[in-house]
Amino acid sequence: MPLLFDHDLRTLSAAPAGLTFARESSATRIGPTGLIETVPAGTPRLQYDPATGAPLGWLIEDAAANLLANPEDFASGWTIVSATVQANAASAPDGTSSADRMLETAATDQHAISQTLSKAAASLAYTGSIFVKASGRSEVQLSLRAGSVGTRFNFDLANPGVILAQAYGSGWTAISASIRAFQATGTDCRRRC
């Protein structure tokens, strides 16, 4: 006999009677104000549209781990090329004053922030994502490499109408790229402007 489920998951912030929800850790979502919020373990993540604040439904994802050291602090643990990092220079997508600003130091060079990480094994998929905001420049490149194989995506923040970019409030854009690493060597995540 088919299961009958007569609930609108776009508006439920808790599991209805008869439905079990479990998550062992806290997690983030986009809240009704368009800011990133943390919800406690065991609480469904009701996701909201960052531009309109309208409820979109429960955010359900596979388990994932952030492999980068200091992912929110480009001044620590990252390689910086022809640029400087101004720590905590602006309001971040979660509303705190923790967004770093990348400033170019040379006119004709690649300006990059990168980090190499060790990965578990070959043939695993990796995704890199970052919130970016135009500040003097409107183009950014997100690059993922595994050994000599890699992928690069260029984004124009003034026109973020591509599948891998989502506009958020206050000028922020979330961009992402994925790679399947076929070698059991380090993977490099790089942000260029």
C-alpha positions in Angstrom: 0.0 0.0 0.0 1.4 3.4 -0.9 2.4 5.8 1.9 0.1 8.9 2.1 1.9 12.0 3.2 -0.3 15.1 3.4 2.0 17.8 4.7 3.6 20.9 3.0 7.3 20.6 3.7 7.8 24.2 2.5 6.4 25.6 5.8 7.0 22.9 8.4 9.8 23.8 10.8 9.5 20.5 12.8 8.7 16.9 11.7 5.0 16.2 11.8 3.6 13.3 13.9 4.5 10.0 12.3 7.6 11.3 10.5 11.1 10.9 12.1 13.9 13.3 11.4 17.5 12.9 12.6 20.8 14.7 12.2 23.5 14.3 14.8 25.1 17.8 14.4 24.2 21.4 13.9 23.8 22.6 10.3 23.3 25.8 8.4 20.5 27.1 6.2 19.4 30.4 4.6 16.9 31.9 7.0 13.9 34.1 6.3 16.0 37.3 6.5 18.4 36.0 3.8 21.2 35.4 6.2 23.0 32.1 6.9 21.7 30.6 10.2 22.8 27.6 12.3 20.1 25.2 13.4 20.6 22.7 16.2 21.1 18.9 15.8 17.8 17.1 15.2 16.0 20.1 13.7 15.0 20.1 10.1 16.4 22.9 8.0 13.6 24.9 6.5 15.4 26.8 3.7 14.3 30.2 2.5 14.8 32.1 -0.7 17.7 34.5 0.0 16.1 37.2 -2.2 12.4 37.0 -1.2 12.4 35.3 2.2 9.8 32.8 0.9 10.0 29.3 2.4 11.4 26.8 -0.1 11.1 23.6 1.9 13.4 21.3 3.9 17.1 21.3 2.9 18.1 17.7 2.7 21.7 16.9 1.7 24.2 14.0 1.9 26.7 14.2 4.7 29.8 16.3 3.8 33.0 17.5 5.5 34.9 20.7 4.9 38.5 19.6 4.1 40.0 23.1 4.0 41.8 24.5 7.0 40.5 27.9 8.1 37.8 28.2 5.4 36.6 31.5 6.7 40.0 33.1 7.3 42.0 33.6 4.1 44.8 35.3 6.1 45.6 32.0 7.9 46.5 28.7 6.2 46.1 29.9 2.6 48.7 30.7 -0.1 48.3 34.3 -1.3 49.7 35.4 -4.7 50.0 39.1 -5.7 47.4 40.1 -3.2 46.8 41.0 0.4 44.0 39.9 2.6 42.1 42.4 4.8 40.6 40.2 7.6 37.0 40.9 8.9 36.6 43.8 6.4 32.8 43.5 5.8 29.6 41.8 6.8 29.5 38.2 5.8 26.4 36.3 4.5 25.7 35.2 8.1 25.5 38.9 9.3 28.7 38.9 11.2 31.7 41.1 10.5 33.9 38.2 9.4 34.2 38.6 5.6 37.7 39.0 4.3 38.6 41.3 1.4 41.2 40.3 -1.2 43.2 43.3 -2.6 45.5 43.2 -5.6 49.1 44.2 -5.2 50.3 44.0 -8.8 48.7 45.3 -11.9 49.7 42.5 -14.3 49.7 39.2 -12.5 47.4 36.5 -11.4 45.8 37.4 -8.1 45.0 34.2 -6.1 44.3 32.7 -2.8 44.7 28.9 -2.7 45.0 25.9 -0.4 46.3 22.4 -1.1 44.6 19.6 0.9 45.2 15.9 1.2 42.4 13.8 0.0 41.4 10.3 1.0 41.6 8.3 -2.3 41.2 8.4 -6.0 37.9 8.6 -7.8 36.0 10.7 -5.3 34.0 13.8 -6.1 35.0 17.1 -4.5 33.0 20.3 -4.6 34.4 23.8 -3.8 32.1 26.6 -3.0 32.6 30.1 -1.8 30.6 33.3 -1.1 32.0 36.2 -3.1 31.1 39.9 -3.4 32.3 42.4 -5.9 34.6 45.0 -4.4 36.5 46.8 -7.2 36.4 43.7 -9.4 33.4 41.8 -10.6 35.0 38.7 -12.1 36.2 35.7 -10.1 37.5 32.2 -11.0 37.0 29.1 -8.9 39.5 26.4 -9.7 39.8 22.8 -8.4 42.7 20.6 -9.4 43.8 17.0 -8.6 47.4 16.6 -9.7 47.6 17.8 -13.3 43.8 17.5 -13.9 41.5 20.3 -13.0 38.6 22.5 -13.8 38.1 26.2 -13.8 34.9 28.2 -13.7 34.9 32.0 -14.4 32.1 34.0 -12.9 30.9 37.5 -13.7 29.4 38.8 -10.4 27.6 41.6 -12.2 25.7 38.9 -14.2 25.5 35.8 -12.1 22.9 34.1 -14.3 24.7 30.7 -14.6 23.7 27.4 -13.0 26.6 27.4 -10.6 26.0 30.8 -9.1 23.2 32.0 -6.8 22.7 35.6 -6.0 22.1 36.4 -2.3 21.2 39.7 -0.6 23.6 42.5 0.1 25.7 41.8 -3.1 26.8 38.3 -2.1 26.9 35.5 -4.6 27.5 31.8 -3.8 29.6 30.0 -6.5 30.6 26.3 -6.7 32.5 23.9 -8.9 33.0 20.1 -8.7 35.7 17.7 -9.8 36.1 13.9 -9.7 39.7 13.3 -8.5 41.2 10.3 -10.3 44.5 10.4 -8.5 45.3 9.8 -4.9 47.2 13.0 -4.6 46.6 16.5 -3.2 43.7 18.6 -4.4 44.0 22.4 -4.8 41.2 24.8 -4.3 41.9 28.3 -5.7 40.0 31.6 -5.9 41.3 34.2 -8.4 40.3 37.6 -9.4 
